[in-house]
Amino acid sequence: MAGIQVGIEGEGAPAAAEALLEIPGISGSYEVPTQREGTLAAVATIVGIVGGVATLAEQIRKWYQEWHKSHPGKQLDAIIYDPETGGRIFIEEATIEEITEILKSLSK
């Protein structure tokens, strides 16, 4: 089973990745790649989901929005990579429907 990768860059990226994986119904892990020139980054890999994909998509979107609210002034970018198409979407710009479609690849 392929996982869905979420690339996270910015201050607090490892903590943000950990918070993402704490969403009930999502299982996975994250790693912190070798730092380059002070850029903080983490890659979370979602390997399993339990529950409705639309509900989890809403929770992922909510996670991103709440992270920004609770960390004002800190830049954080998060990108979801679609394992089926190789495409990617920025969570900030993604609709619930787009995130849902990517999560569906885990339930196949």
Backbone as ProteinMPNN parsed JSONL, in Angstrom:
{"seq_chain_A": "MAGIQVGIEGEGAPAAAEALLEIPGISGSYEVPTQREGTLAAVATIVGIVGGVATLAEQIRKWYQEWHKSHPGKQLDAIIYDPETGGRIFIEEATIEEITEILKSLSK", "coords_chain_A": {"N_chain_A": [[0.842, -1.171, 0.0], [0.641, 2.141, -0.906], [1.752, 5.179, 0.541], [0.534, 8.447, 1.454], [2.21, 11.346, 0.946], [3.003, 14.233, 2.816], [4.45, 17.181, 2.485], [6.071, 19.449, 4.552], [7.09, 22.676, 5.243], [8.867, 25.135, 7.015], [8.991, 27.193, 10.028], [8.822, 25.204, 12.852], [8.068, 22.881, 11.55], [8.521, 20.029, 12.092], [6.999, 19.72, 14.481], [4.498, 20.436, 13.52], [4.055, 18.378, 11.698], [3.893, 16.235, 13.442], [1.576, 16.958, 14.825], [-0.28, 16.768, 12.749], [-0.321, 14.005, 12.31], [-1.492, 13.21, 14.632], [-4.166, 13.48, 14.34], [-7.249, 12.018, 14.898], [-7.916, 8.887, 13.412], [-6.027, 8.919, 11.45], [-3.06, 7.349, 10.475], [0.467, 7.034, 10.544], [3.798, 8.22, 9.847], [6.574, 10.471, 10.396], [9.415, 12.179, 9.049], [12.434, 14.026, 9.393], [14.115, 15.569, 7.009], [17.59, 16.022, 5.992], [18.781, 19.112, 7.007], [18.839, 22.089, 5.098], [20.556, 24.961, 4.599], [19.309, 26.293, 6.821], [16.582, 25.92, 6.427], [13.631, 24.626, 7.682], [12.137, 21.512, 7.632], [9.777, 18.848, 7.164], [8.608, 15.584, 6.412], [5.647, 14.05, 6.293], [4.144, 10.877, 6.261], [1.219, 9.47, 5.411], [-0.174, 6.482, 6.068], [-2.386, 5.019, 6.601], [-5.928, 5.195, 7.046], [-8.804, 5.653, 9.064], [-12.185, 5.68, 9.048], [-14.423, 8.109, 7.584], [-13.373, 9.483, 4.492], [-13.951, 12.079, 3.677], [-14.475, 13.393, 6.07], [-11.975, 13.197, 7.298], [-10.496, 14.682, 5.471], [-11.539, 17.21, 5.935], [-10.599, 17.517, 8.55], [-7.835, 17.605, 8.129], [-7.596, 19.961, 6.671], [-8.541, 21.712, 8.627], [-6.57, 21.308, 10.581], [-4.378, 22.562, 9.342], [-5.281, 25.241, 9.159], [-5.697, 25.859, 11.874], [-3.105, 25.598, 12.823], [-1.842, 27.815, 11.686], [-3.293, 29.88, 12.94], [-2.586, 29.516, 15.63], [0.103, 29.965, 15.605], [1.039, 32.695, 14.967], [2.631, 34.789, 12.585], [4.558, 32.957, 11.888], [5.838, 31.24, 9.152], [4.46, 28.6, 7.326], [4.31, 26.036, 5.084], [2.414, 23.582, 3.451], [2.201, 20.694, 1.539], [0.353, 18.326, -0.265], [1.063, 15.284, -1.727], [-0.081, 13.53, -4.476], [-0.31, 10.137, -4.731], [-1.204, 8.665, -6.894], [-1.392, 10.238, -9.256], [0.871, 11.733, -9.196], [0.74, 14.373, -8.9], [0.493, 17.484, -7.042], [-0.833, 19.373, -4.31], [-1.268, 22.466, -2.676], [-2.085, 22.717, 0.661], [-3.179, 25.007, 1.71], [-4.516, 26.153, -0.452], [-6.162, 24.142, -1.275], [-9.271, 22.434, -1.835], [-11.787, 20.846, 0.185], [-12.795, 18.732, -1.244], [-10.736, 18.152, -3.086], [-8.69, 17.263, -1.372], [-10.012, 15.075, -0.307], [-10.216, 13.385, -2.568], [-7.542, 12.637, -2.935], [-7.048, 11.288, -0.52], [-8.678, 9.101, -0.874], [-7.185, 7.298, -2.3], [-5.884, 5.745, -0.449], [-7.804, 4.073, 0.521], [-8.288, 2.185, -1.353]], "CA_chain_A": [[0.0, 0.0, 0.0], [1.397, 3.379, -0.979], [1.344, 6.208, 1.484], [0.367, 9.797, 0.949], [3.204, 12.193, 1.582], [2.685, 15.635, 3.05], [5.669, 17.936, 2.709], [5.819, 20.608, 5.402], [8.276, 23.515, 5.366], [8.711, 26.354, 7.789], [9.286, 27.085, 11.454], [7.949, 24.271, 13.553], [7.606, 21.827, 10.643], [8.4, 18.722, 12.746], [5.864, 19.739, 15.409], [3.283, 20.46, 12.701], [3.887, 17.021, 11.169], [3.434, 15.417, 14.563], [0.173, 17.327, 15.074], [-1.07, 16.206, 11.652], [-0.465, 12.563, 12.508], [-2.296, 12.978, 15.824], [-5.589, 13.561, 13.996], [-7.872, 10.69, 15.033], [-8.258, 8.25, 12.142], [-4.873, 8.953, 10.549], [-1.857, 6.705, 11.0], [1.622, 7.243, 9.693], [5.024, 8.635, 10.509], [7.213, 11.593, 9.723], [10.869, 12.255, 9.166], [13.01, 15.345, 9.16], [15.259, 15.4, 6.106], [18.772, 16.813, 6.295], [18.497, 20.543, 6.885], [19.629, 22.807, 4.112], [20.608, 26.411, 4.765], [18.386, 26.795, 7.824], [15.185, 25.618, 6.137], [13.077, 23.548, 8.481], [11.214, 20.732, 6.827], [9.403, 17.507, 7.608], [7.764, 14.86, 5.467], [4.75, 13.106, 6.961], [3.592, 9.879, 5.354], [-0.024, 8.892, 5.911], [-0.236, 5.126, 5.52], [-3.685, 4.42, 6.855], [-6.994, 6.05, 7.541], [-9.958, 4.964, 9.603], [-13.303, 6.618, 9.045], [-14.77, 8.705, 6.299], [-12.309, 10.288, 3.909], [-14.357, 13.485, 3.646], [-14.288, 13.907, 7.425], [-10.536, 13.347, 7.507], [-10.054, 15.809, 4.637], [-11.903, 18.413, 6.696], [-9.695, 17.606, 9.699], [-6.52, 18.027, 7.632], [-7.731, 21.395, 6.357], [-8.674, 22.382, 9.924], [-5.233, 21.261, 11.192], [-3.554, 23.592, 8.71], [-5.793, 26.551, 9.545], [-5.446, 26.063, 13.3], [-1.669, 25.788, 13.017], [-1.558, 29.211, 11.369], [-3.886, 30.733, 13.974], [-1.874, 29.379, 16.902], [1.508, 30.339, 15.405], [1.032, 33.893, 14.115], [3.931, 35.285, 12.169], [5.436, 31.884, 11.43], [5.513, 30.721, 7.827], [4.386, 27.143, 7.218], [3.702, 25.575, 3.835], [2.166, 22.139, 3.443], [1.824, 20.199, 0.216], [-0.013, 16.912, -0.315], [1.459, 14.664, -2.989], [-1.014, 12.492, -4.896], [0.483, 8.978, -5.157], [-1.712, 8.088, -8.15], [-1.128, 11.09, -10.413], [2.148, 12.414, -9.056], [0.468, 15.799, -8.723], [0.567, 17.986, -5.679], [-1.678, 20.521, -4.023], [-0.991, 23.182, -1.445], [-3.244, 22.592, 1.544], [-3.768, 26.342, 1.857], [-5.366, 26.422, -1.608], [-6.943, 22.949, -1.605], [-10.639, 22.295, -1.355], [-12.038, 19.59, 0.9], [-13.001, 17.713, -2.273], [-9.428, 17.759, -3.628], [-8.012, 16.461, -0.356], [-10.771, 13.811, -0.241], [-9.837, 12.546, -3.711], [-6.214, 12.07, -2.681], [-7.169, 10.318, 0.573], [-9.361, 7.896, -1.381], [-6.194, 6.338, -2.81], [-5.508, 4.845, 0.638], [-8.88, 3.138, 0.818], [-8.457, 1.262, -2.484]], "C_chain_A": [[0.89, 1.239, 0.0], [0.866, 4.368, 0.045], [1.174, 7.529, 0.767], [1.358, 10.671, 1.69], [2.703, 13.621, 1.677], [4.005, 16.324, 3.375], [5.338, 19.203, 3.474], [7.126, 21.378, 5.544], [7.94, 24.754, 6.172], [9.065, 26.119, 9.244], [8.309, 26.134, 12.113], [7.443, 23.135, 12.689], [7.517, 20.458, 11.32], [7.212, 18.651, 13.713], [4.541, 19.742, 14.648], [3.005, 19.07, 12.124], [3.367, 16.091, 12.247], [1.959, 15.686, 14.856], [-0.74, 16.766, 13.983], [-1.353, 14.729, 11.896], [-1.222, 12.21, 13.788], [-3.789, 13.095, 15.563], [-6.175, 12.163, 14.12], [-8.293, 10.14, 13.665], [-7.116, 8.231, 11.14], [-3.711, 8.227, 11.22], [-0.722, 6.912, 10.012], [2.821, 7.632, 10.509], [5.557, 9.869, 9.794], [8.715, 11.517, 9.927], [11.298, 13.676, 8.856], [14.22, 15.141, 8.268], [16.432, 16.279, 6.535], [18.462, 18.283, 6.035], [19.402, 21.166, 5.832], [19.475, 24.315, 4.342], [19.538, 26.954, 5.708], [16.914, 26.539, 7.556], [14.735, 24.458, 7.004], [12.045, 22.815, 7.646], [10.928, 19.403, 7.499], [8.544, 16.896, 6.521], [6.957, 13.851, 6.266], [4.228, 12.141, 5.904], [2.377, 9.259, 6.025], [-0.159, 7.519, 5.262], [-1.581, 4.455, 5.751], [-4.671, 5.442, 7.363], [-8.138, 5.178, 8.029], [-11.077, 5.986, 9.669], [-13.527, 7.169, 7.656], [-13.683, 9.614, 5.774], [-12.686, 11.767, 3.877], [-14.158, 14.129, 5.016], [-12.807, 14.135, 7.707], [-9.969, 14.493, 6.676], [-10.368, 17.127, 5.339], [-10.96, 18.611, 7.88], [-8.294, 18.061, 9.286], [-6.541, 19.52, 7.324], [-7.793, 22.213, 7.652], [-7.325, 22.419, 10.65], [-4.365, 22.4, 10.658], [-3.991, 24.987, 9.157], [-5.51, 26.853, 11.018], [-3.965, 26.269, 13.593], [-1.307, 27.251, 12.754], [-2.112, 30.162, 12.432], [-3.077, 30.694, 15.262], [-0.384, 29.723, 16.808], [1.588, 31.57, 14.498], [2.462, 34.346, 13.794], [4.901, 34.219, 11.705], [4.939, 31.352, 10.091], [5.501, 29.195, 7.868], [3.671, 26.8, 5.926], [3.554, 24.072, 3.905], [1.611, 21.745, 2.084], [1.486, 18.722, 0.329], [0.348, 16.399, -1.701], [0.505, 13.515, -3.292], [-0.217, 11.293, -5.412], [0.027, 8.382, -6.491], [-1.33, 8.912, -9.369], [0.25, 11.732, -10.382], [1.98, 13.92, -8.887], [0.606, 16.206, -7.27], [-0.361, 19.175, -5.537], [-1.227, 21.156, -2.711], [-2.244, 23.107, -0.581], [-3.942, 23.936, 1.694], [-4.776, 26.634, 0.751], [-6.33, 25.282, -1.924], [-8.37, 23.029, -1.074], [-10.746, 20.964, -0.603], [-12.16, 18.451, -0.117], [-11.677, 17.229, -2.858], [-8.664, 16.887, -2.641], [-8.688, 15.096, -0.248], [-10.341, 12.871, -1.365], [-8.471, 11.903, -3.499], [-6.293, 11.019, -1.591], [-7.826, 9.023, 0.112], [-8.369, 6.849, -1.887], [-5.755, 5.367, -1.718], [-6.578, 3.789, 0.915], [-9.128, 2.151, -0.327], [-7.784, -0.062, -2.202]], "O_chain_A": [[1.795, 1.357, 0.827], [-0.322, 4.379, 0.366], [1.61, 7.704, -0.37], [1.348, 10.73, 2.919], [2.073, 14.147, 0.76], [4.602, 16.074, 4.422], [4.433, 19.946, 3.095], [8.15, 20.808, 5.92], [6.867, 25.341, 6.027], [9.395, 25.004, 9.649], [7.097, 26.26, 11.939], [6.471, 22.476, 13.06], [6.512, 19.771, 11.139], [6.504, 17.645, 13.76], [3.572, 19.119, 15.083], [1.854, 18.637, 12.068], [2.499, 15.256, 11.992], [1.189, 14.758, 15.105], [-1.857, 16.336, 14.272], [-2.477, 14.261, 11.713], [-1.558, 11.046, 14.008], [-4.596, 12.84, 16.456], [-5.662, 11.22, 13.517], [-8.936, 10.828, 12.872], [-7.221, 7.594, 10.092], [-3.415, 8.464, 12.391], [-0.932, 6.958, 8.8], [2.865, 7.405, 11.718], [5.063, 10.26, 8.736], [9.208, 10.874, 10.854], [10.613, 14.419, 8.153], [15.236, 14.603, 8.708], [16.266, 17.181, 7.356], [17.947, 18.646, 4.978], [20.574, 20.812, 5.701], [18.37, 24.853, 4.28], [18.925, 27.98, 5.414], [16.071, 26.905, 8.375], [15.395, 23.42, 7.05], [11.18, 23.434, 7.026], [11.723, 18.9, 8.293], [7.839, 17.6, 5.799], [7.509, 12.914, 6.843], [3.908, 12.546, 4.787], [2.485, 8.61, 7.066], [-0.249, 7.414, 4.039], [-1.871, 3.422, 5.146], [-4.307, 6.418, 8.019], [-8.406, 4.109, 7.48], [-10.925, 7.042, 10.284], [-12.899, 6.745, 6.686], [-13.13, 10.425, 6.517], [-11.816, 12.624, 4.036], [-13.723, 15.276, 5.109], [-12.432, 15.152, 8.289], [-9.064, 15.197, 7.123], [-9.552, 18.049, 5.333], [-10.566, 19.737, 8.181], [-7.644, 18.813, 10.011], [-5.614, 20.249, 7.675], [-7.175, 23.273, 7.757], [-6.973, 23.428, 11.261], [-3.706, 23.107, 11.42], [-3.15, 25.819, 9.497], [-5.128, 27.971, 11.365], [-3.604, 27.021, 14.499], [-0.55, 27.852, 13.517], [-1.46, 31.146, 12.782], [-2.9, 31.722, 15.916], [0.309, 29.766, 17.825], [2.134, 31.502, 13.397], [3.361, 34.285, 14.633], [5.965, 34.543, 11.177], [3.756, 31.052, 9.931], [6.43, 28.576, 8.386], [2.541, 27.235, 5.705], [4.456, 23.369, 4.36], [0.69, 22.368, 1.556], [2.229, 17.952, 0.939], [-0.012, 16.998, -2.714], [0.307, 12.63, -2.459], [0.48, 11.408, -6.421], [0.792, 7.673, -7.145], [-0.98, 8.352, -10.409], [0.743, 12.216, -11.401], [2.961, 14.651, -8.748], [0.809, 15.372, -6.387], [-0.641, 19.889, -6.5], [-0.853, 20.464, -1.763], [-3.342, 23.405, -1.05], [-5.167, 23.992, 1.796], [-5.786, 27.295, 0.994], [-7.224, 25.443, -2.755], [-8.635, 23.606, -0.02], [-9.899, 20.082, -0.745], [-11.684, 17.341, 0.125], [-11.507, 16.035, -3.101], [-8.06, 15.887, -3.029], [-8.012, 14.076, -0.114], [-10.125, 11.682, -1.128], [-8.274, 10.74, -3.852], [-5.674, 9.962, -1.712], [-7.547, 7.958, 0.664], [-8.674, 5.656, -1.903], [-5.296, 4.268, -2.029], [-6.284, 2.736, 1.479], [-10.076, 1.367, -0.273], [-7.82, -0.964, -3.039]]}, "name": "protein", "num_of_chains": 1, "seq": "MAGIQVGIEGEGAPAAAEALLEIPGISGSYEVPTQREGTLAAVATIVGIVGGVATLAEQIRKWYQEWHKSHPGKQLDAIIYDPETGGRIFIEEATIEEITEILKSLSK"}
